[in-house]
Amino acid sequence: MYNADETTEWDEFDWEKALRESDDYAYRYFQLLKRFCDLPGGNELIAKSMGDESDDQLPPCDYDCEECEDRWDCEFAVTQDWTVGTERPPEDDEGDEDEPPPGPPEPGDALFFETDPVFVMLRQTAIGWCNVYAAMLPGDARVTGVRVLYHIGRSLANLAYCIGDGYYDQPGGSIAFAKRSLGHLNRAVGFLNQMIQERPRLGQLLETIRNHLMKAREGLLEHLHTCRKRLADEPVGDEDDELL
C-alpha cells in the first residue's frame, strides 16, 4: 500500500495511522471472507466490496504461477499442484568447497532480528507455551491459552519489524512497531495473570512463563529507547541547515 520513498519521512504517528488503516482493511477483508467465501464468484464480490483500494494490495500478475519465471521466489504464488513435473532451478554450486559456512547475521542482513536476545527469548517462550498448551492445559483453559499464544506471536512479528536489519533506517516505523509489540506482550501477561488466579495448581509453571515475558518486556523497552535515541540523533537535512 505504501512505497519506501513515501515512508522515509514518516514519524511514529504517521506509521501508527498507517498500521491502524491496515488493521481496519484486514478486519473488513476477513468479515467479507466469512460472508462470501462459499458463494460463486466470492473473490470478485469481496474485491468489489473492498473498493478501489484493494487494487493496491494485489501483486502485478494474474496468478499464472505455472508459467511465471519468478514463481519460486514469489510470496503470492498459489499453493496448487503446479510443481509436479517441474524442477527447481539448480543452485549455484561454484566456489571453494572448503569455504566455511556463513556466520550468524550481522547488522544489515535481512534476518538480523533473529539473533536479537529479546527476539530469541520471546521465541523460546512461545515454544515453551506451545508445549504447556499441548500437554498440561485443561480443555476449559484452552481458549485463554490460545489468546496468550496469539499475543506472543503478534509481539514477535512486530518486534521483527522493529529490529529489521539492525540499522533502524526508519526509526519512526521502528518505534511504532516496538509499541505494538509491547502492547501485545502486555496483553499476553494479562491473560497469564488471569490464568494464574483461575488455575492455582498450575501457578508455578504459569508464573515461570510470565517471568520470561516480563524479562522480554524489559528488553523491548530498551529497544524502544534505542529507537527514540536513533530518532533524536538523526542529522538535520540541508533545508534545516539553512534555517540554523
BAPA-871387 format. One record per residue (C-alpha): x, z, y. Coordinates in steps of 0.25 Angstrom, whole numbers, padded with zeros to 4 digits, always signed. Example, Ala and Ser with C-alpha at 12.3 -4.5 7.8 and 13.67 -1.06 7.14 Angstrom:
BEGIN
+0049+0031-0018+0055+0029-0004
END
This chain:
BEGIN
+0000+0000+0000+0012+0003+0009+0025-0004+0010+0038+0002+0012+0040-0003+0027+0027+0003+0030+0030+0017+0025+0044+0018+0031+0040+0025+0044+0029+0033+0038+0029+0049+0039+0024+0058+0029+0010+0058+0035+0009+0042+0034+0013+0044+0019+0003+0055+0017-0008+0046+0023-0004+0034+0014-0003+0043+0002-0017+0048+0005-0022+0034+0006-0016+0030-0007-0023+0042-0013-0036+0038-0008-0034+0024-0013-0031+0029-0027-0043+0038-0027-0052+0027-0023-0046+0018-0034-0048+0027-0045-0062+0031-0041-0065+0016-0041-0058+0014-0054-0067+0024-0061-0079+0017-0055-0075+0003-0058-0065+0003-0069-0075-0001-0080-0083-0011-0073-0080-0026-0074-0070-0030-0062-0067-0016-0060-0054-0019-0053-0060-0028-0043-0071-0018-0040-0060-0007-0038-0052-0017-0029-0064-0021-0021-0068-0006-0019-0054-0002-0015-0054-0012-0004-0043-0021+0002-0032-0010+0002-0032-0011-0013-0025-0025-0012-0012-0017-0007-0012-0009-0020-0011-0021-0029+0002-0028-0033+0004-0042-0029+0001-0048-0042-0010-0052-0051-0006-0042-0063-0002-0054-0071+0009-0046-0077+0012-0055-0089+0017-0066-0080+0023-0057-0070+0038-0057-0070+0038-0043-0063+0029-0037-0074+0040-0028-0080+0042-0021-0066+0028-0021-0061+0021-0007-0060+0008-0014-0059+0010-0022-0072-0003-0020-0080-0002-0013-0094-0006-0024-0103+0000-0031-0115+0007-0042-0108+0021-0037-0112+0018-0041-0127+0027-0053-0130+0036-0051-0118+0049-0044-0116+0054-0036-0104+0066-0043-0097+0079-0039-0103+0087-0028-0095+0100-0032-0089+0110-0026-0099+0122-0031-0092+0132-0021-0087+0142-0011-0092+0137-0005-0105+0146+0007-0103+0139+0009-0089+0134+0024-0088+0119+0026-0087+0113+0027-0073+0113+0041-0068+0101+0049-0062+0094+0043-0050+0100+0045-0037+0095+0044-0023+0090+0030-0020+0086+0028-0035+0071+0025-0037+0070+0037-0047+0078+0047-0040+0066+0056-0039+0066+0058-0054+0079+0066-0052+0074+0076-0042+0074+0090-0046+0060+0093-0041+0054+0080-0048+0061+0084-0061+0056+0098-0061+0042+0093-0057+0042+0082-0068+0047+0092-0079+0036+0102-0074+0026+0090-0076+0031+0088-0090+0030+0103-0093+0016+0104-0088+0012+0092-0097+0017+0100-0109+0009+0112-0105-0003+0104-0103-0002+0097-0117+0002+0110-0125-0004+0122-0118-0015+0120-0108-0029+0123-0114-0039+0112-0112-0047+0118-0101-0034+0119-0093-0030+0104-0094-0037+0099-0082-0029+0108-0073-0017+0105-0081-0019+0090-0078-0020+0093-0064-0007+0101-0064+0000+0089-0070-0007+0079-0061-0002+0086-0049+0012+0088-0054+0012+0073-0057+0008+0069-0043+0018+0079-0038+0029+0072-0046+0024+0058-0041+0024+0062-0027+0038+0069-0028+0044+0056-0034+0039+0048-0022+0044+0059-0012+0058+0059-0018+0059+0044-0021+0073+0039-0022+0078+0051-0014+0081+0044-0001+0068+0049+0006+0067+0036+0014+0053+0039+0018+0053+0054+0020+0038+0053+0025+0034+0048+0012+0042+0058+0004+0036+0069+0012+0022+0064+0009+0025+0063-0006+0032+0077-0006+0020+0083+0000+0011+0076-0010+0020+0081-0022+0019+0095-0016+0004+0095-0015+0003+0090-0030+0013+0101-0034+0005+0112-0027-0008+0107-0034-0001+0108-0047+0004+0122-0045-0011+0126-0040-0017+0121-0053-0006+0128-0061-0009+0141-0053-0024+0139-0057-0020+0137-0072-0011+0150-0072-0023+0158-0067-0032+0152-0078-0022+0152-0089-0014+0165-0089-0010+0163-0103-0002+0150-0098+0002+0157-0085+0017+0158-0088+0018+0143-0092+0010+0139-0081+0018+0147-0071+0031+0140-0076+0025+0127-0073+0020+0131-0059+0034+0137-0056+0041+0123-0059+0031+0117-0050+0034+0127-0039+0049+0124-0041+0046+0109-0039+0037+0113-0027+0049+0119-0021+0058+0107-0023+0046+0098-0018+0046+0106-0005+0061+0103-0004+0058+0088-0006+0048+0089+0006+0059+0096+0014+0069+0085+0011+0059+0074+0015+0056+0081+0028+0070+0083+0031+0073+0068+0028+0062+0064+0037+0067+0073+0048+0082+0067+0046+0077+0053+0048+0085+0046+0059+0077+0041+0070+0076+0026+0072+0081+0017+0083+0068+0018+0090+0069+0033+0091+0084+0032+0095+0079+0024+0107+0070+0035+0111+0081+0046+0110
END
